[in-house]
Amino acid sequence: MAIIITEECINCGACEPECPNTAIYEGGIEWTMAEGTTLKGSYKIEDGSTVDVDAKQQPVDDDIFYIVPDKCTECMGFHEEPQCAAVCPVDCCVPDPDREESEETLLARQSVLHA
């Protein structure tokens, strides 16, 4: 499953530089699939739509740091545990119960994001 940042977030920003996929953004900041990846052209996201990897996307949250689920691999292929959770001082980086994904799925995403 992807990681989410809960409302307990204190906006310290410790998690953001730790993400190997550049999947973590400050609240209110637009994001792209291309940032921190090797993606080119277009990419099919979870909802089934296809986006230009360089196109700015709406923030997932306006108030607190957030994780783009389509870019989260729980650090699989890079680290043994999610680095955002490891450095979070208030333990608000937790598995998303609405997005359960297998290790195989996460590793496949990592290999596409960093081909």
N, C-alpha and C positions, 0 to 999 in steps of 0.2 A: 504494500500500500504506500501511497505517497505520504509525505509528511505535511502537516498543516501547522500554522502558528495560531494559537488560541488568543482569545481576548485578554488573557493575562499578560500579554506582551508589553514590556515597558519601553519599547522602541530604543533599546540600547545599541542595536546594530551589530552585535557580536557575531551573529549567524551569517550575515550577508557575505563577508569575504571568505568564509569557510566553504561555501558551496562550489563544488567542482563543475557544476553545470550552469552557473549563473542563473539559478532558478529563484533566488530570493531577492525581493525588491522592497524598497521603502514604500510605505503607504502612499497612494496617490501618484506613484511614478508609473508611466507606461512601460511596457516591456516588449521584447521581440524574441522570437524563437532563435534567431541567429546569434544573439549575444551569448558569448561563452561557449559556443558550439561550432562545429564545422559545417553546419547545414547551409545549403544553397538552394535557391529556387522556391519551391513551395513545400508545405508539410501538412499532413493530415492530422488534426488534433482530435482529442478524445470524443468530442461531440459529433464527429463525422465531417466537419467542415474542413476545407483546405485553406491555409493562410500563406501569404507571401512571408517568408522567414524574416525579411527585413521590415515588414510593416509593423508599425506601432500598434499595440493592443491595449485595451482598456485595463486599468489596474484591477486586480482581484479584490483589493481592499483599499479604502481611502485613508484609514486612520492608523493602522499598524503595519509592520512589515508583513509580507505575505510570500507564499511559495507558489510558483506557477506549476500546477500539477503535471502538465504535459512535459515539463523539463526535469521533474524530480525523479531520481533513480535511487533514493535513499542512500546515495553515495556508493552504490554497488558498482564494482569495477574500479573503484578508486580507494575506498577505505572499508574497514570492517564494520563500521557503524555510521549512522547519519551524523555528520559533523555539526550540523546546526543544533541538534539535540545535545551533543557532547559539550558544546560551549555555552549553551543558554543558561543564564544565571537564575531564571525563574521557571525552568522546565516547561516552557510553553510550546516547544517544538515536539509534536506528538504524532503518532500514526493517524491517518485519516480513516475513520471507521467506514466512511462511505466510498472508499476507493481501495479495495483490497486487490493487491497485485502480487503475483508470484515472483520469486527470485528470477525465474527465467524471463518473465515479462520486463522486469526492471533492467536486467542485463542486456536484453535485446534493445531497449530504449537507449541505454548508454552507448551501445555500439552504433546506433543510428545517429545519435547526437554528436558523436566523436569519431566518425568514420575516417 
